[in-house]
Amino acid sequence: MITLLLIFFPLIAALLLLSVKSEQAKNIAIAAAVAEFVIAIFALTQFQYNASIQFEVNYDWIKSVGISFHVGIDGISMLMVLLTSFLVPIIILTSINTHYKNANYFYALILAMQMALIGVFVSLDGFLFYVFWELALIPIYFICLLWGGENSAKITFKFFVYTLAGSLFMLGGLIYLYLHTAGLHSFNISALYAAGRSLDFVQQGYVFWAMFIAFAIKMPIFPFHTWQPDTYTVAPTQGTMMLSGIMLKMGTYGIIRWLLPIAPLGVEHWAYVAIALSVIGIVYASCIAIVQKDFKRLIAYSSIAHVGLISAGILAINVQGMQGAMVQMLSHGVNVVGLFFIVDIIQKRTNTREIATLGGIRNVNPQFAVLFLIVLLGSVALPLTNGFVGEFLLLNGVFQFNAWMTAFAGLSVILGAVYMLRSYQSIMLGETNLITSSFAPLSGNEKLVLVILSAAIIVFGIYPKPLLDIAAPAVNQLIEGVQIALVK
């Protein structure tokens, strides 16, 4: 029942918001999001640290075609549920000082999106996974379209078409697997695993690309990334946070939960190509980030570089890479939400995101400078920050796969330091100017958000063991199962 509560509580809250006044919407949305986080923490206290599926619910949905409402949580799912339920109240809190027209609809869409994201992370039926996957697209489409910036209609339509097209590839792969479920005609995850492993490497290759394209677009990785910079830039801040902090994790999670166990031979055969695309994306996005003048767009490209490394680590098919991916998914979510919030704070006070026009903010707001620096150092993977733990394990995992790939993937650390530290220098250091001399102090909720995120960056950088312990049994079982399938 905990799993059903995690899925449907945000939906109930979203429906409630539709009937309240806009002035009350923020408080109700924050209360609902915090309550969802409390439910997730309660689930964690009841969670047994083993590889089994827990809090499982399995109801026949469309019995005639083998579709069930089958959900449950293991260590991999638990981390994603915790990430989602932790970030959503933070994201809503960042909007306290922002006035949105029809705010009740805006926050209802955020909570509806949270429902779909949780559903993606706990689904144990292929068709149900696809339904939640598509449901997550609808709220963010309207958030970006209705509350986005200039050219939001054109840019959001491109994003919608990209992701919808990728989803159709995935649906085709799932149907193909369904037709090979040995007469069971079931979308159950175990039946799809067995069906995928019964195929030869050529057939698994088809399944691999059908599903990988969908996941690659969602993350995104090169060359499926072209929708991302424009969408992240034009979306309202909270929409960008939902996209970058949580939604892109649907793609990395999909590779872990569905692609690797279903098509191990396909992954093994095409791993060099897929990892090469991920690594190309790391270097390409990092180089593009270096020359960006718009700070929000710079962070959008940095996100492509980070997720490319996560993808490469997963596809290396070893425990270190997989554990690194799990930790880095959480770390990236926390760090990128912090960075986009910092962009929002700067833009509201200066009416610009142009890096070259800023400077000297530290002189008038040293408190903001310190919090900004902590978030930035987490993003560049400084030791004793959360970003270091994941990147170290990811590079270790990729190194076990191929040393040359690691040499290029490791450039993300160097190039990331270049564009992030240089932007910090231009924005925060030096002399103030007409734009930054009257930079206002942080409000109470702005301090609260940045302090919470900074604390998470430091705490899990110093002591990541709780996160590793949650995921370890499920990760080990998954890797063992894939390796056994490869041997056979």
C-alpha positions in Angstrom: 0.0 0.0 0.0 2.9 2.3 0.5 3.8 2.2 -3.2 0.2 3.1 -4.1 0.2 6.0 -1.7 3.5 7.2 -3.2 2.0 7.2 -6.6 -1.5 8.5 -6.0 -1.1 11.0 -3.2 0.5 13.6 -5.5 -2.3 13.1 -8.0 -5.0 13.6 -5.4 -3.2 16.8 -4.2 -3.0 18.0 -7.9 -6.7 17.5 -8.4 -7.4 19.4 -5.1 -5.3 22.3 -6.4 -7.5 22.6 -9.4 -10.3 23.8 -7.2 -8.5 26.3 -4.9 -7.7 29.9 -5.4 -4.3 30.7 -6.9 -3.2 32.6 -3.7 -3.5 29.4 -1.7 -1.9 27.1 -4.2 1.7 27.5 -3.1 1.1 26.6 0.5 -1.0 23.6 -0.4 1.5 22.4 -3.0 4.4 22.7 -0.5 2.4 20.9 2.2 1.5 18.1 -0.3 5.1 17.7 -1.5 6.5 17.6 2.0 3.9 15.0 3.0 5.0 12.9 0.0 8.6 13.2 1.2 7.5 12.0 4.7 5.8 9.0 3.1 9.0 8.2 1.2 11.1 8.4 4.4 8.6 6.1 6.1 8.9 3.7 3.2 12.7 3.9 3.7 12.4 3.0 7.4 10.4 -0.1 6.5 12.7 -1.0 3.6 14.9 -4.2 4.0 18.4 -3.8 2.6 18.3 -6.7 0.2 17.7 -7.3 -3.5 14.0 -8.3 -3.2 11.1 -6.3 -4.6 9.3 -4.8 -1.6 5.9 -3.1 -1.0 4.7 -5.0 -4.1 1.2 -4.6 -5.5 0.0 -6.6 -8.5 -3.6 -6.2 -9.8 -4.9 -7.4 -13.2 -5.6 -4.4 -15.3 -6.3 -5.6 -18.9 -6.1 -9.3 -18.2 -7.0 -10.3 -21.8 -3.7 -9.0 -23.1 -1.5 -9.7 -20.0 -1.3 -6.1 -18.7 -1.3 -5.7 -14.9 -0.9 -2.8 -12.5 2.3 -4.2 -11.0 4.4 -2.0 -8.9 7.1 -2.4 -6.3 10.3 -1.0 -4.9 13.9 -2.4 -4.6 17.1 -0.5 -3.8 17.4 1.1 -7.2 13.8 2.3 -7.2 14.1 3.5 -3.6 16.9 5.9 -4.5 14.9 7.3 -7.4 11.7 7.7 -5.2 13.8 9.5 -2.5 15.3 11.8 -5.1 11.9 12.7 -6.6 10.2 13.2 -3.3 13.2 15.3 -1.9 13.5 17.6 -4.9 9.8 18.4 -5.6 9.2 20.3 -2.3 12.6 22.1 -2.9 11.5 23.0 -6.4 8.2 24.3 -5.2 9.9 26.3 -2.5 12.1 28.0 -5.0 9.0 29.6 -6.5 7.7 31.4 -3.4 8.9 34.8 -4.6 7.7 34.2 -8.1 4.2 35.1 -9.2 2.7 32.8 -11.8 -0.6 33.4 -13.5 -3.1 30.6 -12.6 -0.7 29.3 -10.0 -3.0 26.5 -8.9 -2.8 25.0 -12.4 1.0 25.4 -12.4 1.5 23.6 -9.1 -1.1 21.0 -10.0 0.9 20.1 -13.1 4.1 19.8 -11.0 2.4 17.4 -8.6 0.8 15.4 -11.5 4.3 15.1 -13.0 5.6 13.9 -9.7 3.0 11.1 -9.7 4.0 10.0 -13.2 7.7 10.1 -12.3 7.2 7.9 -9.2 5.1 5.6 -11.4 8.0 5.2 -13.8 10.4 4.3 -11.0 8.2 1.7 -9.4 6.6 0.0 -12.5 7.1 -3.7 -12.9 4.9 -4.1 -16.0 6.3 -3.0 -19.3 3.0 -1.5 -20.5 2.5 0.3 -17.2 6.0 1.7 -17.4 5.2 3.1 -20.9 2.0 4.6 -19.7 3.7 6.5 -16.8 6.6 7.4 -19.1 4.1 9.1 -21.5 2.1 10.7 -18.6 5.2 12.4 -17.3 5.5 14.2 -20.7 2.1 15.9 -20.6 2.5 18.1 -17.5 6.0 19.3 -18.4 4.8 20.1 -21.9 2.1 22.5 -20.6 4.4 23.9 -17.9 7.0 24.9 -20.6 4.3 26.0 -23.1 2.2 28.2 -20.8 4.8 29.6 -18.5 7.9 29.5 -20.7 9.8 32.3 -22.3 10.2 33.6 -25.8 9.4 31.1 -28.6 8.2 28.6 -26.0 5.5 27.2 -28.3 8.0 26.3 -31.1 10.7 25.0 -28.7 8.3 23.0 -26.6 6.7 21.5 -29.7 10.2 20.3 -30.8 10.8 18.8 -27.3 7.4 17.1 -27.4 7.9 15.6 -30.9 11.4 14.4 -30.0 10.4 12.6 -26.8 7.2 11.2 -28.3 9.0 9.8 -31.2 11.5 8.1 -28.9 8.7 6.7 -26.8 7.2 5.1 -29.9 10.5 3.3 -30.5 10.4 2.0 -27.0 6.8 0.9 -27.4 7.8 -1.0 -30.5 10.5 -2.8 -28.6 8.2 -3.7 -25.7 5.5 -5.1 -28.1 8.2 -7.1 -29.9 9.3 -8.6 -26.6 5.6 -9.2 -25.7 5.2 -11.3 -28.8 8.2 -13.5 -27.7 7.0 -14.2 -24.1 6.8 -17.9 -24.8 3.0 -18.0 -25.1 2.5 -16.1 -21.9 1.5 -12.9 -23.6 2.5 -10.8 -20.7 4.1 -7.5 -20.1 5.3 -8.5 -16.7 8.9 -7.5 -16.1 10.1 -11.1 -15.5 8.4 -12.3 -18.6 10.0 -9.5 -20.7 13.4 -10.3 -19.2 13.0 -14.0 -20.2 11.7 -13.0 -23.6 14.6 -10.7 -24.3 17.2 -13.2 -23.2 15.7 -15.9 -25.4 16.5 -13.8 -28.5 19.8 -14.1 -30.5 22.2 -11.2 -30.5 20.8 -9.8 -33.7 17.3 -9.6 -32.4 18.5 -8.3 -29.1 20.4 -5.6 -31.1 17.0 -4.5 -32.6 15.5 -4.3 -29.1 18.6 -2.5 -27.8 18.3 0.3 -30.3 14.6 0.6 -30.1 14.8 1.2 -26.3 18.1 2.9 -26.2 17.0 5.7 -28.6 14.0 6.4 -26.3 16.3 6.6 -23.2 19.0 8.5 -25.0 16.5 11.2 -26.1 15.2 11.6 -22.6 18.6 11.9 -20.9 19.8 13.3 -23.5 23.1 12.1 -25.0 24.7 12.9 -28.3 23.3 13.1 -31.0 19.8 13.1 -29.5 20.4 16.2 -27.4 19.4 19.0 -29.7 16.0 19.6 -28.0 17.6 20.1 -24.6 19.5 23.4 -24.5 16.6 25.5 -25.9 14.0 23.7 -23.8 16.0 24.2 -20.6 16.6 27.8 -21.4 13.1 28.8 -22.3 11.3 26.8 -19.6 10.3 28.5 -16.4 12.9 27.8 -13.6 10.8 25.2 -11.9 10.1 23.4 -15.2 13.8 23.3 -15.9 14.5 21.9 -12.5 11.9 19.2 -13.0 13.4 18.3 -16.4 17.1 18.3 -15.3 16.8 17.2 -11.7 14.4 14.3 -12.1 13.0 13.7 -15.6 16.2 13.0 -17.3 16.8 10.2 -14.7 13.9 8.4 -16.4 16.4 7.6 -19.2 19.2 6.4 -17.1 16.9 4.4 -14.9 15.3 2.9 -18.0 18.7 1.6 -19.1 19.4 0.1 -15.7 15.9 -1.4 -15.0 14.8 -2.5 -18.5 17.5 -2.4 -21.2 20.5 -4.2 -19.5 18.5 -7.2 -18.2 16.3 -7.5 -21.3 19.0 -7.3 -24.0 22.4 -8.2 -22.5 23.8 -9.6 -25.8 22.6 -6.5 -27.6 24.2 -4.3 -25.0 27.4 -6.2 -25.1 27.5 -6.1 -29.0 26.7 -2.3 -29.2 28.3 -1.1 -26.0 31.3 0.4 -27.8 29.1 2.5 -30.0 26.7 3.6 -27.2 29.6 4.4 -24.8 31.4 6.3 -27.6 28.3 8.4 -28.2 28.1 9.1 -24.5 31.8 10.1 -24.4 31.5 12.3 -27.5 28.6 14.0 -25.8 30.7 14.6 -22.7 33.5 16.4 -24.7 31.2 18.1 -27.1 28.8 19.5 -24.5 31.7 20.6 -22.3 33.4 22.5 -25.1 30.1 24.2 -26.1 29.6 25.1 -22.4 32.9 26.9 -22.3 31.9 29.4 -25.0 28.4 30.1 -23.6 27.5 33.6 -22.7 24.2 32.8 -21.1 24.7 31.2 -17.7 21.5 29.2 -17.8 22.4 27.8 -21.2 25.9 26.9 -19.9 24.4 24.8 -17.1 22.1 23.1 -19.7 25.1 22.0 -21.7 27.0 20.9 -18.5 24.0 18.6 -17.7 24.5 16.8 -21.1 28.2 16.2 -20.1 27.3 14.9 -16.7 24.6 12.5 -18.0 26.9 11.3 -20.7 29.3 10.0 -18.0 26.4 8.4 -16.2 25.3 6.6 -19.4 28.9 5.4 -20.1 29.2 4.0 -16.5 26.0 2.1 -16.8 26.8 0.6 -20.2 30.2 -0.6 -18.9 28.2 -3.3 -17.1 30.1 -3.6 -13.9 29.3 -2.9 -10.2 31.5 0.2 -9.9 30.0 1.9 -12.9 26.4 1.0 -11.8 26.9 2.1 -8.2 28.5 5.3 -9.5 25.6 5.9 -11.8 23.1 5.5 -8.9 25.0 8.0 -6.7 25.6 10.4 -9.5 21.9 10.4 -10.5 21.1 11.7 -7.0 24.1 14.1 -6.9 23.4 15.5 -10.3 19.8 16.1 -9.3 20.7 18.0 -6.2 23.5 20.0 -7.9 21.7 21.0 -11.0 18.6 22.1 -9.1 20.9 24.3 -7.0 22.6 25.8 -10.1 19.4 26.6 -11.9 18.0 28.2 -8.7 21.2 30.3 -8.5 20.6 31.4 -12.1 17.0 32.4 -11.1 18.2 34.4 -8.1 20.8 36.3 -10.3 18.3 36.9 -13.1 15.6 38.3 -10.8 18.0 40.8 -9.2 19.9 41.9 -12.3 17.4 41.1 -15.2 20.2 39.3 -17.1 21.9 36.0 -17.4 24.8 37.3 -19.5 28.0 36.3 -17.7 30.1 39.1 -19.1 27.7 41.8 -17.8 27.9 40.6 -14.2 30.7 40.7 -11.6 31.5 41.6 -8.0 28.4 40.1 -6.4 30.5 38.7 -3.7 31.3 42.2 -2.5 27.7 43.0 -1.8 26.4 39.5 -0.9 29.2 37.3 0.5 26.6 34.8 2.0 25.3 34.1 -1.5 28.9 33.7 -2.8 29.6 31.0 -0.3 26.5 29.0 -1.0 27.0 29.4 -4.7 30.5 28.1 -4.4 29.5 25.0 -2.5 26.9 24.1 -5.1 29.5 24.8 -7.9 32.2 22.6 -6.2 29.7 19.8 -6.0 29.1 20.1 -9.7 32.8 20.0 -10.6 33.3 16.9 -8.3 35.6 18.3 -5.7 36.6 15.6 -3.2 34.4 15.6 -0.1 31.4 16.8 -2.2 28.6 14.5 -3.5 29.8 14.9 -7.1 33.2 13.4 -6.4 31.8 10.0 -5.2 29.7 9.3 -8.3 32.3 10.5 -10.8 35.1 8.5 -9.2 33.1 5.3 -9.3 31.8 6.0 -12.9 35.4 6.6 -14.2 36.5 3.4 -12.4 33.7 1.5 -14.1 34.4 2.9 -17.6 38.2 2.2 -17.1 37.3 -1.5 -16.5 35.6 -1.4 -19.9 38.2 0.6 -21.9 41.1 2.8 -20.7 41.0 5.1 -23.8 37.3 5.8 -23.3 38.1 6.8 -19.7 40.8 9.2 -20.9 38.3 11.1 -22.9 35.4 10.7 -20.4 37.8 12.1 -17.7 38.0 15.3 -19.6 34.6 16.1 -18.1 36.3 16.8 -14.8 38.9 19.2 -16.3 36.5 21.0 -18.7 33.8 21.2 -16.1 36.2 23.0 -13.8 37.1 25.3 -16.6 33.7 26.6 -17.5 32.2 26.5 -14.0 35.1 28.2 -12.1 35.5 30.8 -14.9 31.8 31.6 -14.8 32.0 31.9 -11.0 34.9 34.3 -11.4 33.1 36.5 -13.9 29.8 36.6 -12.0 30.9 36.7 -8.4 34.4 38.2 -8.2 36.0 41.4 -9.3 34.5 44.8 -9.0 30.8 45.6 -8.9 29.1 47.5 -11.7 25.8 49.3 -12.2 24.0 46.0 -12.6 25.4 44.2 -9.5 26.1 47.0 -7.0 22.5 46.9 -5.6 22.3 43.1 -5.5 19.6 42.4 -2.9 20.2 40.0 0.1 18.8 36.5 0.0 15.3 36.1 1.3 14.5 33.5 4.0 13.2 30.8 1.6 16.2 31.4 -0.8 18.6 30.8 2.1 16.6 27.8 3.2 16.8 26.1 -0.2 20.5 26.8 -0.8 21.4 25.7 2.8 19.5 22.4 2.4 21.1 21.7 -1.0 24.6 22.7 0.3 24.1 20.4 3.3 23.2 17.5 1.1 26.2 18.2 -1.1 28.6 18.1 1.9 27.0 15.3 3.9 26.8 12.8 1.1 30.2 13.8 -0.2 31.7 13.0 3.2 29.6 10.0 4.0 27.9 8.4 0.9 27.6 4.9 2.5 23.8 5.1 3.2 23.1 5.7 -0.5 25.5 2.9 -1.6 24.0 0.5 1.0 20.5 1.1 -0.3 21.3 0.3 -3.9 24.1 -2.3 -3.5 22.1 -5.6 -3.2 19.8 -4.8 -6.2 22.8 -3.5 -8.2 24.8 -6.7 -7.5 21.9 -8.9 -8.4 21.3 -7.1 -11.6 24.9 -7.2 -12.7 25.2 -10.9 -11.8 22.1 -11.7 -13.8 23.4 -9.8 -16.9 26.8 -11.5 -16.6 25.2 -15.0 -16.3 23.0 -14.2 -19.4 26.2 -13.2 -21.3 27.9 -16.4 -20.4 25.0 -18.6 -21.5 
